[in-house]
Amino acid sequence: MSTTSPALARQDWATKLLKRQYFIYYMFILVLAGFAIFLNDTGFLSLSNFMNIIRQTAPITIMAVGLSFALAVGHIDLSIGSVVALSAIVGAILLQYVGMPLAVAGALLTGMLVGLINGLLIERLRVSSLLITLGTMGVITGITRQVSNLESIPVIDPMFRALFGNGEFLGVPGLLWWTLIFALIGYVVLNKLVFGRHLLAVGGSPESARAMGIRIENVRIKALIVCSLCAAIAGLLYAGRLAGARYTLGEADLLTVIAAVAIGGASLFGGRVSIIGAVIGSWLMGMINNGLILSGFSTDEQMITRGLILITAVAIGAREARNG
Amino acid sequence: MVRNALSQTILEVKGITKRFGGVEALRGVSFKVNKGEVVGLLGDNGAGKSTLVRCISGIHPPDEGEILIADKPVKLNSPMDARDAGIETVFQDLAIVPEFDVVQNLYLNREIRSSNPLLRWLGWLDTKAMTKRSQKSLNRLNSRIPSLNEKIVNLSGGQRQAVAIARAVSWGAEVVIMDEPTAALGVEQSAQVNELIKLISSQGVAVVLISHNMQHVMDTCDRAVVLYQGRCSADVAIADVDKNDLVSLITGASGLQFAESA
């Protein structure tokens, strides 16, 4: 038994290193090295640029953490981009009438309500989350356009802009705090708490989870509420940083977030997610955007890259699923 | 009866009737299971075995009749009710999460939480305590499971079966119902599962075993209850019959002559 041949051992070692969960780190280092070489005279490789990337990516990171919850139970949520705009618009409008705490609460509750509706529709109608959230995405986008009259709504409240935008706390940018807090909460919930354990059980084997007495419908609905809540917070972060809300916010984020989570090692079919992977994945997407801009490419190339990354991630995941 | 010392009824099923639309799947089934006894539940496809198991495990509450645990009537309206009453069912799909490890499966939905009140309120998992107790309950079953942190996907069919049985027993079950536990297993692993069944019965747990394998029934059971067209057609001590008798009871070739003798 103990006479494992060196060749076999080497193969084990190689398969381990090629595992999808590590892929994100290789990819990150590769892209970082590539840009560092090609863009060495543009200030790409500076601390301030990286801070910039992390700050700009904060909404994406938080959405990626949220989407990980939906993926954990085996759902996908296509409505997150539309929730970003809705929450930003609701928050901005409320700020004109009430104080910041109520406006924030209103925006977040709106987001949670969307998650609840998504969840109830999926469970009651027994339709795939892909189709339901595709539908709610359309509905929400329409509502947001109507409510905002296709106009930007300015956010003047200095407290709001400091908290969700460019404020600092203990010398660290607020957006970095938001990122770290959500990454930490996501990690703890999924890895250390009963709730996270149940999420993964429901995603991994719904029938087994049900047989063990877990109320799988409730768990799945809660996961979608968390997902939408994260998207709503992302909306507030945009509104804070840009000092205003517009119906186009979050429009292009869906693809970025799905690509970030997929490249981070989550299974798009449920039961396996990685919060650290999702965070690094979102930073990778941010870094690629940043690098492409510094290289003089347009948003068109950024979109193409995002699409290609998603396809790559899904291809690797599918290969690993086949090979077990 | 073989086990006189333990002849104390733990599970009693009285006149269970279950209808699905116009079809009577069960028509007044009654039988008893004693503590530490292994009872084979036999019958052809469609005889009502699965329905009966679903009634006893709380999935389909019966239309008529009652279920008694230790002489007390219990209402089983959900699998959780059955679990609380001390009845555990090991279904064919085992109800385990393949991506989870052994400990995570053993404690699925009855996780031990941290002793710190705040963390407890948050639902913080006490992995150490769960691992320790898992080790204990697996030791009790002379388990051959290599590591508690091994994911279920990496275990053999027999080891998976052992995890499911260990979970049932460690939840403090007094009655464990097993649906075809060896159907998907090879010879050696089947033998291991049969050993495990004998072991838990020797520890006082009653086992209701559904099987199509007459050799396994002869090897592991003390008694056999035979269902035929939704009725209990025979209730016999295994010592009094051979394989051929069981087969003819199942197919309905021989009638109720054994039922009286039990």
Interface residues (C-beta under 8 A of the other chain):
Chain A: K192 L193 V194 F195 R197 H198 L200 A201 G204 S205 E207 S208 A209 A211 M212 G213 I214 G271 R272 G324
Chain B: S78 P79 M80 R83 F91 D93 L94 A95 I96 V97 P98 E99 F100 Q104 L108 N109 E111 R113 L122 G123 W124 L125 V153
